Structure formats: structure tokens, C-alpha cells
Amino acid sequence: MSLKKLTLLAVLVALVVALEQALSYLPSVQVTTLLIVIISTSFDRKYSLLAVFVYVTLDNILGGFTFLYPFMLISWSLFSLIINRFRNHNELVLAIISLVFGLVHMIILGIPNILNYKLKLIAYVVTDIPFTAIFMLVNFLTVLWLYSPLKKIIDMFLE
């Protein structure tokens, strides 16, 4: 990988972390999914997974490591691999994958929460529905509306 590409990858990961922290006061509203889509369609699988690892690790350093760290790694890595596989599809396909990922991500993180805190499944699901719905909708809309213009900018830097 060239120094230019490596620098761009580092800037994108820093942007993911910074924007997630900046938007942390809004529950379930973030652009992390959009930026992981950009990274996963712009770089090969190895560097996309490296970016996910660095992002999740930095996010946990800033937020305090919890038992959810490995589940976050699994969830975001799985998402990155799927997006990397569909990298040549249009923004609607990527937006639909991002929408579904919102639900999958919340399930992957929800199961250990339920088990660790000994929560009642129905109570957890009912209270989490609005947050999951917001997360899914934000994922879908940000990828649908912002993926193409941002991808064009990133591709200009990669030329």
C-alpha cells in the first residue's frame, strides 16, 4: 500500500472515531456505518479489517473497555467483509445492507447485554426498539444519500 493510501485510511479512521464521539449525545445517530462502507469499498479486505480493528479499539479506549469489545469487533468486521464483497453494487444495495446491519449489530450486542446483566428478553427488546429503529434508519439514509458523493471524493484521492 502506498503512503498516500495509508494516510487516507488513517484519516478516515480518525474521522470515524471523531464523528462518533461528536455525535455521542444523540442516541443511535452516527455516521460510522457510512464511513465503514466508504472504507470497505475503497480498500481491500485486509486494510478494511485493519481499519475496523483500529476504530473499535480506539472507540473502546475512549469509552472504557467493556465485555462488548469482542462482540463489537465481530459485528463491525462482519459488516466490513459483507460490504467488501458487494463493493461494486450501487448505493441502494449498500444502503439496504446497512439497514439490515443495524438490526444484526444490535442483536450481536444485545445478546451479551441480556446475559451479562440478567435482563428479561422482552423488556430489553421493547426498550431497544426505538434505538434500533433510529440506528437502522440513519444507516440506510446516510448511505443512500451520502455514499456516492463521498465515494467520488475518496476515489479522487486514491487516483
C-alpha positions as CSV (number, residue, x, y, z in Angstrom):
1,M,0.0,0.0,0.0
2,S,1.3,3.4,-0.9
3,L,1.9,6.1,1.7
4,K,-0.8,8.2,0.2
5,K,-3.4,5.4,0.6
6,L,-2.2,4.5,4.1
7,T,-2.5,8.2,5.1
8,L,-6.0,8.4,3.6
9,L,-7.0,5.2,5.5
10,A,-5.7,6.7,8.8
11,V,-7.6,10.0,8.2
12,L,-10.8,8.1,7.5
13,V,-10.4,6.0,10.7
14,A,-9.7,9.2,12.7
15,L,-12.8,10.7,11.1
16,V,-14.9,7.7,12.1
17,V,-13.7,8.0,15.7
18,A,-14.1,11.8,15.9
19,L,-17.5,11.9,14.4
20,E,-18.8,9.1,16.6
21,Q,-17.6,10.9,19.7
22,A,-19.0,14.2,18.4
23,L,-22.5,12.6,17.8
24,S,-22.4,10.5,21.0
25,Y,-25.0,12.8,22.7
26,L,-27.6,11.7,20.1
27,P,-28.6,8.1,20.8
28,S,-28.2,5.7,17.9
29,V,-27.3,8.6,15.5
30,Q,-23.9,8.3,13.9
31,V,-22.1,8.1,10.5
32,T,-19.9,5.2,11.5
33,T,-21.7,2.8,9.2
34,L,-21.4,5.2,6.2
35,L,-17.7,5.6,6.8
36,I,-17.1,1.9,7.2
37,V,-18.9,1.4,3.9
38,I,-16.6,4.0,2.3
39,I,-13.5,2.3,3.7
40,S,-14.7,-1.2,2.8
41,T,-15.5,-0.2,-0.8
42,S,-12.3,1.8,-1.3
43,F,-9.7,-0.5,0.2
44,D,-9.1,-4.3,0.1
45,R,-10.4,-6.7,2.7
46,K,-7.1,-6.7,4.7
47,Y,-7.0,-2.9,5.1
48,S,-10.7,-2.6,5.7
49,L,-10.4,-5.1,8.6
50,L,-7.4,-3.2,10.0
51,A,-9.4,0.0,9.9
52,V,-12.3,-1.7,11.8
53,F,-9.9,-3.1,14.4
54,V,-8.3,0.3,15.0
55,Y,-11.7,2.1,15.1
56,V,-13.3,-0.4,17.6
57,T,-10.1,-0.4,19.7
58,L,-10.0,3.5,19.8
59,D,-13.7,3.6,20.5
60,N,-13.3,1.3,23.4
61,I,-10.2,3.2,24.7
62,L,-12.2,6.4,24.7
63,G,-15.4,4.9,26.1
64,G,-13.9,2.4,28.5
65,F,-13.3,-1.2,27.6
66,T,-16.3,-3.4,28.3
67,F,-17.2,-7.0,27.8
68,L,-18.8,-5.9,24.5
69,Y,-15.4,-5.2,22.8
70,P,-15.1,-8.7,21.1
71,F,-18.7,-8.5,20.0
72,M,-18.2,-5.1,18.5
73,L,-15.1,-6.4,16.7
74,I,-17.1,-9.3,15.4
75,S,-20.1,-7.2,14.3
76,W,-18.1,-4.4,12.5
77,S,-15.7,-7.0,10.9
78,L,-18.6,-9.0,9.6
79,F,-20.2,-5.8,8.2
80,S,-16.9,-4.7,6.6
81,L,-16.5,-8.2,4.9
82,I,-20.0,-8.2,3.6
83,I,-19.7,-4.6,2.2
84,N,-16.3,-5.5,0.7
85,R,-18.0,-8.4,-1.1
86,F,-20.7,-6.1,-2.5
87,R,-18.3,-3.2,-3.2
88,N,-19.3,-2.9,-6.9
89,H,-23.0,-2.5,-6.2
90,N,-24.9,0.7,-6.2
91,E,-25.8,2.8,-3.2
92,L,-29.3,1.4,-2.8
93,V,-27.9,-2.2,-2.3
94,L,-25.2,-0.9,0.1
95,A,-27.9,1.1,1.9
96,I,-30.2,-2.0,2.3
97,I,-27.2,-4.0,3.6
98,S,-26.5,-1.1,6.1
99,L,-30.2,-1.1,7.2
100,V,-30.1,-4.9,7.9
101,F,-26.7,-4.5,9.6
102,G,-28.4,-2.1,12.1
103,L,-30.6,-4.9,13.3
104,V,-27.8,-7.5,13.2
105,H,-25.4,-5.2,15.1
106,M,-28.0,-4.6,17.8
107,I,-28.7,-8.3,18.1
108,I,-24.9,-9.2,18.3
109,L,-24.5,-6.6,21.1
110,G,-27.9,-7.3,22.7
111,I,-27.4,-10.9,23.5
112,P,-24.3,-10.4,25.7
113,N,-26.0,-7.5,27.4
114,I,-29.0,-9.6,28.2
115,L,-26.9,-12.4,29.5
116,N,-24.4,-10.3,31.4
117,Y,-27.0,-8.1,33.1
118,K,-29.6,-10.9,33.5
119,L,-32.2,-8.8,31.7
120,K,-35.6,-10.1,30.7
121,L,-35.6,-10.6,26.9
122,I,-38.9,-9.0,26.2
123,A,-38.1,-5.9,28.4
124,Y,-34.8,-5.5,26.6
125,V,-36.3,-5.8,23.1
126,V,-39.2,-3.4,23.8
127,T,-36.9,-0.7,25.3
128,D,-34.3,-1.2,22.5
129,I,-36.8,-1.0,19.6
130,P,-36.8,2.8,19.2
131,F,-32.9,3.0,19.3
132,T,-32.5,0.1,16.9
133,A,-35.1,1.7,14.5
134,I,-33.2,5.0,14.6
135,F,-29.9,3.3,14.0
136,M,-31.3,1.3,11.1
137,L,-32.9,4.4,9.5
138,V,-29.8,6.6,9.9
139,N,-27.7,3.8,8.4
140,F,-30.0,3.5,5.4
141,L,-30.4,7.2,4.7
142,T,-26.8,8.2,5.2
143,V,-25.5,5.5,2.9
144,L,-28.3,6.2,0.3
145,W,-27.8,10.0,0.3
146,L,-24.1,10.4,1.1
147,Y,-22.3,7.4,-0.2
148,S,-21.9,8.4,-3.9
149,P,-20.7,11.9,-3.4
150,L,-18.2,10.9,-0.7
151,K,-17.0,7.9,-2.7
152,K,-16.3,10.2,-5.6
153,I,-14.1,12.4,-3.4
154,I,-12.3,9.4,-1.9
155,D,-11.7,8.0,-5.4
156,M,-10.1,11.3,-6.5
157,F,-7.6,11.0,-3.6
158,L,-6.9,7.3,-4.5
159,E,-6.0,8.1,-8.1
